[in-house]
Amino acid sequence: MGWSNGGGVPMQFAADYPQRVQRLILLASISTRGYAAVNAEGVRLQTKEQIENDPRLAMTLQANQRQNRDYFDQAMGFLMFSQSAAKDQTLKVCLV
């Protein structure tokens, strides 16, 4: 089962190991083409290199590589969470 971004993992698993998957339940999952990363002009970025070279997205990639909790704490607080307890627990799971 996969919801939103979490649907990408089971979709990839099902594509890689179809003999091990009988059913797949997705709810408002990401696209089968991956994350919809676009540049400043609205053009969809197709490769990891394009994403790494985009100044707006490079910050997020670097923060992920460095496990920068402060960066994601601010981003999640701005984008998703209104209750700090849920945010703290989610970040602990995501930044292992």
Secondary structure by P-SEA (a helix, b strand, c coil): ccccccaaaaaaaaaaccccccbbbbcccccccccccccccccccccaaaaaacccaaaaaaaaaaccaaaaaaaaaacccccaaaaaaaaaaacc
